Amino acid sequence: MAEARRHGGTEAGMDTGTKAALREQLVDRRDRLRSAIDDLGEVEDLTRLLTDVDSALTRIDGGTYGRCEICREDIEVDHLAANPLVRYCLCDLSPDQQRALENDLGLAGRIQAALLPAQDLRAAGWEAHYRYRPAGAVSGDYCDLLVGGDDDEGLFFVVGDVSGKGIAASLVMAHLNASFRSLIALGLPVRDLLDRTNRLLLESTIPSHYATLVCGRARRTGEVEICNAGHLPAFVVRGGRVDRIESVGLPVGMFTGQSYEVKLLRLGEDDMLFLCTDGLTEARDEEGDEYGVERVAALLGDYHVQCPRDLADVCLSDLDRFRSGSAPQDDVTVMVIRRRG
């Protein structure tokens, strides 16, 4: 059973935006599960998870969501955001057990951070920078930058978001990291990378965990192969013009036999790719308004002359102003890749 720390903020103390975001997340998860069950049949793990999601939605509608079912105290909003299915706090753990759990989470976070690539990278005629902001001790976001073999093979890039949050999502993130790095070393085309990653994830995780991804390869010639598997749009920035590469496939780890469509681009000097996770676009302000994809596109058009590091700074500073000091409800990752002259 899921557990979380006890401390202020259930339905009574939860702001409207947070409650709406949690409900929207649960409804989306329910719809995906129902679709998977329709396609795959009554898989035990999927059916059990659907029951848990329906139960959480019932608690939201009934006004009891976020209350520990043992001690009846409020569960911290941050922990509800990390796992909307949570039903218990840590009321049964002794102080020593709670400290041990916190130490384990801290260690898991440090291990996960060690899996991340160098934050600034120059290779194959490109420069790249990313920011990785977990909302809690560990993250379900995935990002990677890797030079394929020698410099002429190009720069591989990946940004993804694992379903769910917390330890389970971080384990899937680590699995994706190992899979991609192993497959890239084989010199596979981008489409085959996605096909094999999908198969590996299906073989090694439970059905409720999948990942949306944008991945690709940027070559020295300026040619970019890119594929969007169920993720937010990737942004292509050419001067003040901002185009989007929308999703053309389902997330990896959902269904067997998927094939992924790769889009080919050619970028010129100072043109950029901007990738992010929905912790950016779905962030909400105090009134419950969403940051949104349109705001990201407008910001990229206004600040396209910035270098990758500075553009990431501008984006995250704008996000912080938008949130007005409210706590993040989801992990945030942004990646900027620019072609050098």
One Martini backbone bead per residue (centre of mass of N, CA, C, O) as a GRO file, in nm:
protein
  341
    1MET     BB    1   0.098   0.035   0.019
    2ALA     BB    2   0.061   0.362   0.013
    3GLU     BB    3   0.279   0.614   0.152
    4ALA     BB    4   0.290   0.915   0.371
    5ARG     BB    5   0.337   1.204   0.495
    6ARG     BB    6   0.233   1.397   0.765
    7HIS     BB    7   0.078   1.709   0.657
    8GLY     BB    8  -0.105   1.929   0.566
    9GLY     BB    9  -0.349   1.903   0.308
   10THR     BB   10  -0.639   1.859   0.190
   11GLU     BB   11  -0.925   1.942   0.067
   12ALA     BB   12  -0.952   2.181   0.264
   13GLY     BB   13  -0.632   2.286   0.197
   14MET     BB   14  -0.660   2.257  -0.101
   15ASP     BB   15  -0.616   2.389  -0.383
   16THR     BB   16  -0.786   2.409  -0.672
   17GLY     BB   17  -0.554   2.348  -0.871
   18THR     BB   18  -0.452   2.087  -0.740
   19LYS     BB   19  -0.711   1.927  -0.747
   20ALA     BB   20  -0.751   1.945  -1.055
   21ALA     BB   21  -0.482   1.811  -1.133
   22LEU     BB   22  -0.530   1.538  -0.991
   23ARG     BB   23  -0.790   1.465  -1.135
   24GLU     BB   24  -0.677   1.476  -1.422
   25GLN     BB   25  -0.465   1.255  -1.381
   26LEU     BB   26  -0.666   1.029  -1.306
   27VAL     BB   27  -0.841   1.035  -1.561
   28ASP     BB   28  -0.613   0.973  -1.758
   29ARG     BB   29  -0.537   0.701  -1.632
   30ARG     BB   30  -0.811   0.566  -1.668
   31ASP     BB   31  -0.827   0.587  -1.978
   32ARG     BB   32  -0.569   0.424  -2.038
   33LEU     BB   33  -0.654   0.165  -1.895
   34ARG     BB   34  -0.911   0.107  -2.056
   35SER     BB   35  -0.768   0.087  -2.327
   36ALA     BB   36  -0.580  -0.147  -2.249
   37ILE     BB   37  -0.804  -0.350  -2.173
   38ASP     BB   38  -0.943  -0.355  -2.449
   39ASP     BB   39  -0.678  -0.472  -2.593
   40LEU     BB   40  -0.572  -0.702  -2.357
   41GLY     BB   41  -0.758  -0.728  -2.128
   42GLU     BB   42  -0.777  -0.888  -1.807
   43VAL     BB   43  -0.532  -0.759  -1.646
   44GLU     BB   44  -0.449  -0.767  -1.327
   45ASP     BB   45  -0.283  -0.504  -1.290
   46LEU     BB   46  -0.481  -0.318  -1.441
   47THR     BB   47  -0.739  -0.373  -1.277
   48ARG     BB   48  -0.626  -0.285  -1.001
   49LEU     BB   49  -0.550   0.004  -1.083
   50LEU     BB   50  -0.831   0.095  -1.168
   51THR     BB   51  -0.955   0.064  -0.887
   52ASP     BB   52  -0.772   0.276  -0.749
   53VAL     BB   53  -0.856   0.515  -0.925
   54ASP     BB   54  -1.160   0.509  -0.868
   55SER     BB   55  -1.126   0.548  -0.561
   56ALA     BB   56  -0.993   0.828  -0.572
   57LEU     BB   57  -1.226   0.972  -0.720
   58THR     BB   58  -1.434   0.916  -0.500
   59ARG     BB   59  -1.284   1.078  -0.277
   60ILE     BB   60  -1.295   1.348  -0.415
   61ASP     BB   61  -1.612   1.362  -0.447
   62GLY     BB   62  -1.647   1.299  -0.116
   63GLY     BB   63  -1.410   1.463   0.060
   64THR     BB   64  -1.160   1.229   0.150
   65TYR     BB   65  -0.919   1.320   0.019
   66GLY     BB   66  -0.606   1.294   0.194
   67ARG     BB   67  -0.683   1.077   0.417
   68CYS     BB   68  -0.595   0.881   0.653
   69GLU     BB   69  -0.720   0.548   0.717
   70ILE     BB   70  -0.603   0.537   1.018
   71CYS     BB   71  -0.561   0.842   1.162
   72ARG     BB   72  -0.714   1.087   0.991
   73GLU     BB   73  -0.496   1.247   0.876
   74ASP     BB   74  -0.318   1.454   0.693
   75ILE     BB   75  -0.177   1.469   0.378
   76GLU     BB   76   0.066   1.572   0.201
   77VAL     BB   77   0.055   1.731  -0.096
   78ASP     BB   78   0.325   1.637  -0.219
   79HIS     BB   79   0.245   1.328  -0.196
   80LEU     BB   80  -0.006   1.340  -0.372
   81ALA     BB   81   0.142   1.439  -0.625
   82ALA     BB   82   0.338   1.190  -0.643
   83ASN     BB   83   0.069   1.006  -0.532
   84PRO     BB   84  -0.271   0.994  -0.596
   85LEU     BB   85  -0.316   0.694  -0.442
   86VAL     BB   86  -0.281   0.773  -0.166
   87ARG     BB   87  -0.388   0.650   0.188
   88TYR     BB   88  -0.120   0.683   0.363
   89CYS     BB   89   0.079   0.741   0.615
   90LEU     BB   90   0.352   0.733   0.869
   91CYS     BB   91   0.210   0.639   1.147
   92ASP     BB   92   0.355   0.336   1.178
   93LEU     BB   93   0.624   0.480   1.210
   94SER     BB   94   0.906   0.529   1.344
   95PRO     BB   95   1.146   0.759   1.366
   96ASP     BB   96   1.369   0.564   1.268
   97GLN     BB   97   1.216   0.467   1.014
   98GLN     BB   98   1.184   0.743   0.883
   99ARG     BB   99   1.487   0.808   0.859
  100ALA     BB  100   1.560   0.563   0.686
  101LEU     BB  101   1.377   0.639   0.451
  102GLU     BB  102   1.506   0.914   0.392
  103ASN     BB  103   1.789   0.803   0.332
  104ASP     BB  104   1.706   0.626   0.093
  105LEU     BB  105   1.596   0.858  -0.082
  106GLY     BB  106   1.855   1.022  -0.093
  107LEU     BB  107   2.023   0.802  -0.230
  108ALA     BB  108   1.846   0.769  -0.481
  109GLY     BB  109   1.888   1.060  -0.580
  110ARG     BB  110   2.198   1.040  -0.619
  111ILE     BB  111   2.196   0.809  -0.821
  112GLN     BB  112   2.024   0.948  -1.034
  113ALA     BB  113   2.212   1.191  -1.082
  114ALA     BB  114   2.451   1.004  -1.190
  115LEU     BB  115   2.289   0.937  -1.469
  116LEU     BB  116   2.347   1.198  -1.575
  117PRO     BB  117   2.462   1.407  -1.784
  118ALA     BB  118   2.620   1.648  -1.900
  119GLN     BB  119   2.504   1.972  -1.895
  120ASP     BB  120   2.739   2.036  -2.100
  121LEU     BB  121   2.752   2.007  -2.467
  122ARG     BB  122   3.002   1.939  -2.728
  123ALA     BB  123   2.899   1.810  -3.055
  124ALA     BB  124   2.880   1.768  -3.390
  125GLY     BB  125   2.797   2.089  -3.408
  126TRP     BB  126   2.687   2.103  -3.103
  127GLU     BB  127   2.483   2.247  -2.835
  128ALA     BB  128   2.407   2.156  -2.487
  129HIS     BB  129   2.130   2.193  -2.245
  130TYR     BB  130   2.014   2.120  -1.905
  131ARG     BB  131   1.725   2.069  -1.682
  132TYR     BB  132   1.676   1.913  -1.347
  133ARG     BB  133   1.357   1.898  -1.156
  134PRO     BB  134   1.267   1.763  -0.888
  135ALA     BB  135   0.990   1.744  -0.669
  136GLY     BB  136   1.157   1.527  -0.521
  137ALA     BB  137   1.383   1.291  -0.443
  138VAL     BB  138   1.263   1.176  -0.709
  139SER     BB  139   1.237   1.089  -1.064
  140GLY     BB  140   1.044   1.044  -1.385
  141ASP     BB  141   1.247   1.174  -1.545
  142TYR     BB  142   1.417   1.181  -1.875
  143CYS     BB  143   1.767   1.238  -1.963
  144ASP     BB  144   1.986   1.258  -2.264
  145LEU     BB  145   2.340   1.261  -2.372
  146LEU     BB  146   2.503   1.129  -2.676
  147VAL     BB  147   2.779   1.014  -2.835
  148GLY     BB  148   2.806   0.833  -3.133
  149GLY     BB  149   3.089   0.707  -3.090
  150ASP     BB  150   3.170   0.923  -3.298
  151ASP     BB  151   3.130   1.247  -3.395
  152ASP     BB  152   2.992   1.170  -3.680
  153GLU     BB  153   2.726   1.027  -3.555
  154GLY     BB  154   2.641   1.219  -3.335
  155LEU     BB  155   2.371   1.350  -3.137
  156PHE     BB  156   2.205   1.217  -2.874
  157PHE     BB  157   1.853   1.251  -2.767
  158VAL     BB  158   1.656   1.264  -2.449
  159VAL     BB  159   1.305   1.299  -2.350
  160GLY     BB  160   1.113   1.201  -2.054
  161ASP     BB  161   0.802   1.039  -1.910
  162VAL     BB  162   0.694   0.873  -1.644
  163SER     BB  163   0.458   0.709  -1.512
  164GLY     BB  164   0.421   0.858  -1.249
  165LYS     BB  165   0.588   0.840  -0.926
  166GLY     BB  166   0.871   0.804  -0.768
  167ILE     BB  167   1.032   0.513  -0.730
  168ALA     BB  168   0.910   0.364  -0.970
  169ALA     BB  169   0.978   0.580  -1.184
  170SER     BB  170   1.288   0.582  -1.130
  171LEU     BB  171   1.335   0.289  -1.222
  172VAL     BB  172   1.246   0.332  -1.513
  173MET     BB  173   1.450   0.548  -1.577
  174ALA     BB  174   1.699   0.363  -1.537
  175HIS     BB  175   1.618   0.164  -1.758
  176LEU     BB  176   1.624   0.363  -1.994
  177ASN     BB  177   1.916   0.445  -1.968
  178ALA     BB  178   2.036   0.163  -2.023
  179SER     BB  179   1.899   0.104  -2.293
  180PHE     BB  180   1.992   0.344  -2.465
  181ARG     BB  181   2.299   0.314  -2.427
  182SER     BB  182   2.313   0.031  -2.550
  183LEU     BB  183   2.176   0.088  -2.829
  184ILE     BB  184   2.357   0.319  -2.929
  185ALA     BB  185   2.620   0.140  -2.936
  186LEU     BB  186   2.497  -0.022  -3.199
  187GLY     BB  187   2.398   0.189  -3.426
  188LEU     BB  188   2.102   0.264  -3.435
  189PRO     BB  189   1.832   0.368  -3.547
  190VAL     BB  190   1.581   0.552  -3.421
  191ARG     BB  191   1.348   0.353  -3.471
  192ASP     BB  192   1.490   0.107  -3.334
  193LEU     BB  193   1.519   0.228  -3.057
  194LEU     BB  194   1.214   0.239  -2.999
  195ASP     BB  195   1.135  -0.053  -3.052
  196ARG     BB  196   1.329  -0.181  -2.837
  197THR     BB  197   1.240  -0.018  -2.593
  198ASN     BB  198   0.951  -0.113  -2.590
  199ARG     BB  199   1.014  -0.414  -2.550
  200LEU     BB  200   1.184  -0.394  -2.289
  201LEU     BB  201   0.965  -0.258  -2.115
  202LEU     BB  202   0.750  -0.482  -2.140
  203GLU     BB  203   0.945  -0.713  -2.015
  204SER     BB  204   1.028  -0.526  -1.723
  205THR     BB  205   0.733  -0.421  -1.659
  206ILE     BB  206   0.451  -0.306  -1.560
  207PRO     BB  207   0.161  -0.201  -1.724
  208SER     BB  208   0.143   0.091  -1.567
  209HIS     BB  209   0.433   0.139  -1.704
  210TYR     BB  210   0.536   0.421  -1.889
  211ALA     BB  211   0.668   0.628  -2.175
  212THR     BB  212   0.740   0.934  -2.278
  213LEU     BB  213   0.904   1.048  -2.596
  214VAL     BB  214   1.199   1.227  -2.709
  215CYS     BB  215   1.403   1.141  -2.994
  216GLY     BB  216   1.749   1.164  -3.133
  217ARG     BB  217   1.958   1.290  -3.415
  218ALA     BB  218   2.246   1.505  -3.450
  219ARG     BB  219   2.419   1.618  -3.716
  220ARG     BB  220   2.678   1.788  -3.861
  221THR     BB  221   2.493   1.877  -4.119
  222GLY     BB  222   2.193   1.939  -3.962
  223GLU     BB  223   2.067   1.674  -3.936
  224VAL     BB  224   1.744   1.553  -3.808
  225GLU     BB  225   1.633   1.292  -3.604
  226ILE     BB  226   1.283   1.255  -3.498
  227CYS     BB  227   1.082   1.132  -3.213
  228ASN     BB  228   0.732   1.110  -3.102
  229ALA     BB  229   0.618   0.930  -2.801
  230GLY     BB  230   0.355   1.075  -2.649
  231HIS     BB  231   0.454   1.364  -2.632
  232LEU     BB  232   0.531   1.653  -2.629
  233PRO     BB  233   0.617   1.897  -2.804
  234ALA     BB  234   0.860   1.982  -3.016
  235PHE     BB  235   1.087   2.253  -3.065
  236VAL     BB  236   1.147   2.464  -3.351
  237VAL     BB  237   1.411   2.710  -3.386
  238ARG     BB  238   1.392   2.983  -3.634
  239GLY     BB  239   1.451   3.224  -3.497
  240GLY     BB  240   1.122   3.352  -3.452
  241ARG     BB  241   1.047   3.066  -3.536
  242VAL     BB  242   0.791   2.824  -3.421
  243ASP     BB  243   0.785   2.480  -3.419
  244ARG     BB  244   0.616   2.154  -3.423
  245ILE     BB  245   0.651   1.819  -3.282
  246GLU     BB  246   0.436   1.584  -3.280
  247SER     BB  247   0.277   1.319  -3.200
  248VAL     BB  248   0.313   0.966  -3.368
  249GLY     BB  249   0.290   0.796  -3.093
  250LEU     BB  250   0.308   0.583  -2.854
  251PRO     BB  251   0.412   0.496  -2.579
  252VAL     BB  252   0.641   0.331  -2.412
  253GLY     BB  253   0.516   0.022  -2.272
  254MET     BB  254   0.214  -0.057  -2.385
  255PHE     BB  255   0.269  -0.195  -2.680
  256THR     BB  256   0.291  -0.414  -2.917
  257GLY     BB  257   0.395  -0.354  -3.248
  258GLN     BB  258   0.517  -0.087  -3.275
  259SER     BB  259   0.556   0.205  -3.475
  260TYR     BB  260   0.788   0.469  -3.568
  261GLU     BB  261   0.803   0.804  -3.660
  262VAL     BB  262   1.042   0.980  -3.853
  263LYS     BB  263   1.176   1.300  -3.854
  264LEU     BB  264   1.314   1.528  -4.092
  265LEU     BB  265   1.577   1.769  -4.051
  266ARG     BB  266   1.715   2.108  -4.114
  267LEU     BB  267   1.965   2.293  -3.955
  268GLY     BB  268   2.094   2.592  -3.883
  269GLU     BB  269   2.255   2.839  -3.770
  270ASP     BB  270   2.117   2.871  -3.440
  271ASP     BB  271   1.938   2.657  -3.438
  272MET     BB  272   1.666   2.488  -3.246
  273LEU     BB  273   1.598   2.271  -2.972
  274PHE     BB  274   1.300   2.209  -2.761
  275LEU     BB  275   1.268   2.031  -2.455
  276CYS     BB  276   1.001   1.882  -2.247
  277THR     BB  277   0.803   1.856  -1.968
  278ASP     BB  278   0.490   1.875  -1.795
  279GLY     BB  279   0.601   2.042  -1.554
  280LEU     BB  280   0.584   2.298  -1.726
  281THR     BB  281   0.300   2.313  -1.886
  282GLU     BB  282   0.128   2.213  -1.605
  283ALA     BB  283   0.173   2.440  -1.448
  284ARG     BB  284   0.049   2.635  -1.164
  285ASP     BB  285  -0.111   2.880  -1.029
  286GLU     BB  286  -0.300   3.017  -0.776
  287GLU     BB  287  -0.563   3.002  -0.983
  288GLY     BB  288  -0.506   2.737  -1.185
  289ASP     BB  289  -0.336   2.814  -1.413
  290GLU     BB  290  -0.175   2.727  -1.705
  291TYR     BB  291   0.110   2.759  -1.867
  292GLY     BB  292   0.173   2.617  -2.137
  293VAL     BB  293   0.258   2.589  -2.473
  294GLU     BB  294   0.224   2.885  -2.573
  295ARG     BB  295   0.426   3.013  -2.375
  296VAL     BB  296   0.670   2.866  -2.474
  297ALA     BB  297   0.666   2.962  -2.768
  298ALA     BB  298   0.684   3.267  -2.707
  299LEU     BB  299   0.954   3.259  -2.556
  300LEU     BB  300   1.125   3.142  -2.789
  301GLY     BB  301   1.075   3.380  -2.984
  302ASP     BB  302   1.198   3.606  -2.790
  303TYR     BB  303   1.482   3.412  -2.699
  304HIS     BB  304   1.655   3.284  -2.951
  305VAL     BB  305   1.949   3.431  -2.899
  306GLN     BB  306   2.013   3.244  -2.691
  307CYS     BB  307   2.177   3.036  -2.522
  308PRO     BB  308   2.106   2.741  -2.382
  309ARG     BB  309   2.151   2.828  -2.087
  310ASP     BB  310   1.994   3.101  -2.098
  311LEU     BB  311   1.724   2.986  -2.192
  312ALA     BB  312   1.677   2.809  -1.946
  313ASP     BB  313   1.675   3.040  -1.746
  314VAL     BB  314   1.436   3.197  -1.860
  315CYS     BB  315   1.225   2.972  -1.838
  316LEU     BB  316   1.248   2.914  -1.524
  317SER     BB  317   1.196   3.201  -1.431
  318ASP     BB  318   0.914   3.222  -1.553
  319LEU     BB  319   0.795   2.988  -1.394
  320ASP     BB  320   0.840   3.106  -1.110
  321ARG     BB  321   0.665   3.357  -1.151
  322PHE     BB  322   0.403   3.208  -1.219
  323ARG     BB  323   0.390   3.048  -0.935
  324SER     BB  324   0.451   3.236  -0.688
  325GLY     BB  325   0.599   3.010  -0.485
  326SER     BB  326   0.482   2.755  -0.550
  327ALA     BB  327   0.482   2.432  -0.538
  328PRO     BB  328   0.580   2.175  -0.705
  329GLN     BB  329   0.396   1.896  -0.878
  330ASP     BB  330   0.640   1.842  -1.080
  331ASP     BB  331   0.861   1.750  -1.287
  332VAL     BB  332   1.145   1.925  -1.447
  333THR     BB  333   1.239   1.938  -1.801
  334VAL     BB  334   1.505   2.085  -1.997
  335MET     BB  335   1.611   2.117  -2.351
  336VAL     BB  336   1.895   2.254  -2.538
  337ILE     BB  337   1.964   2.264  -2.900
  338ARG     BB  338   2.246   2.392  -3.090
  339ARG     BB  339   2.370   2.512  -3.378
  340ARG     BB  340   2.684   2.552  -3.489
  341GLY     BB  341   2.919   2.738  -3.689
   0.00000   0.00000   0.00000
